[in-house]
Amino acid sequence: MKIQLAVLSAAIACCAANKPVDLSADIPAKSKLGTDLLSKARRVNQNEEEQYTWINDYSIKFNSCHTLHLFGGEGEEEQEEGSNPVGNQHLVNFKLCPSADTNCKNGGEYVVKMRDFLEVYLETKAELEASQCEAVEENCNCNYYDGDDDSCLAKCYQDAGLDYCVEEEFNAAEYLECAEAEFSNNAYYASTYFIGPICSDSGKSVNMGIFKDMTCSVAASTSTYKTYNNGYSLPYADKSMVDSDSISCKEVDENEYYQNNYYDQAEPIELCQQLYMQSAKCENRMKYKSDQDVGSCTYINKVIPALEKVYEKQGGNGKSATVLAWVFFATTLIASAGFYHFFTIAKRKNIDLSGTNASSGGII
């Protein structure tokens, strides 16, 4: 799509300088016009790619997660009519650290919505795990094993420490946003339950929780999932969905080399680039980055901790936070109404003064 836009832009530029061109007709790639268009398109596309190549020198690292109780919360557009519009919003704080900086002293700090972080993180993790599982499978030699191939593979995975290679029935990707639990579809159960990601009490891990409402704000008993799933615990209820290890943002392609075996400056992995583009940014410590973005430093370092404290003081139940959120919403409306009222009065006075001056013939 980017290349198409670049080609169209280049075509318009060419047409402005030369005689009109019939854009409905095919333009031969080897023609002078076609060559000119393609060269301009390549330059535009290359500039867009080079915009983020600096991220190749960094690694991405999960730092913490935060729960805020706000007007709207998560999934405001999916709320039922008449439901409480105040709910939880989950955020993830991550860092981009210079690859050689183990303490991330000169790194940047960023915040995105939890569901956005988990979506691209779990996809990246799944691709990495799939390649690792495939490598173990190729060297497992189960074709020569006299018995059950699945048992053979399971043992190979276990020996390699890759238990995740065995397919699980629970798919965490289905619950990146608050969603109805699969077992609730059974008419046998009188209650409806929902599952969604949550922050741990320490804020250092992302877990799965079970709830009574469709906004995943009212927690259900931890034993609820076991009751309806033959005693099995909810996956990721205690184990974090996100690792604390750093992941290099540089995508290494063994087929792309410069001379002397230097890697080509390709785009960074999608995990780093996409999350960077979607995030609120605080880069005041990134002395190696010339165009530091510090627009969200106050929000990340002061606003989020202040809002989170309100939620934590109530033990995570959000009752007082709900009141404060409503008060904040109401005071905002009142302030807006007051501003409009005084603005209207001032405007009327200006009109009256203008009318008085006109009738008296005086000049101010």
ABEGO torsion letter per residue (X at the ends): XAAAAAAAAAAAAAAAABBBBBAABBBBAABAAAAAAAAAAAAAAAAAAAAAAAAAABBBBBABBBBBBBBGEBGAAABBBGBBABBBBBBBBBBBBBAABAAGAABBBBBBBAAAAAAAAAAAAAAAAAAAAAAAAAAAGAAABBEBAAAAAAAAAAAAGBAAABBBABBAAAAABBBBBAAAABAABABBBBBBBBBBAAGABBBBBBBABAAGABBBBAAAAAAAAGGBBBBGAABBABBABBBBABBBBAABBBBGGBBBBBBBBAAAAAAAAABBBBAAABAABABBBAAAAAAAAAAAAAAAAAAAAAGGAGAAAAAAAAAAAAAAAAAAAAAAAAAAAAAAAAAAAAAAAAAAGBBX
